[in-house]
Amino acid sequence: MATSTTTVLPASTIEWAMWANEHVLITGYMLGIFSILTMIFRFSLWQISIYGLILSIVIIVIEYPRSGRIVKKSKARPFQQYPSILLTKLGAFARNYFIRFVAYILLSLPCLFLISTITLAISLIIGAAAYGLAALYQEQWIPVEPKATDDAVPMPTRPPPREPLYRAPPTV
């Protein structure tokens, strides 16, 4: 009797956490750049940019490790294992996307008062909304496991045999 195995896919085949991770990580990089520029040029309320810079560093540390995917294999970012250890030690605070959803909305509020970081605060809210969708579909952060073996096929040592490009005329 043959048994069949079935793959159980999540309720949504779109993995919202992956999109939220990329979006919020880029927002963190840009928030850091704009906060530094705001401090250099001393815009009005430039003190908020100090908060924005600290927030961007926290966002980058939290979002840099890519989560393992459900449907396909995910490739780890370079040096991802170091912040990934921190996130595994944080437990449910780092694993649960609903906590990230609420935290990013609350943490983006002060940046809404500064003209140079208002678009980045809105971008962080959009990323938080994507994390909210990930929480609704019950996704959670799992560390990317390092590959135990290399599945790559070794390079051939000699080229494959080929047909000649032209044929020599028959000798009579």
Salt bridges, closest charged atoms under 4 A:
GLU15 OE1 - ARG69 NE 3.87
GLU22 OE2 - ARG66 NH2 3.40
GLU22 OE2 - ARG77 NH2 2.72
GLU63 OE2 - ARG100 NH1 3.19
GLU163 OE1 - ARG167 NH2 3.41
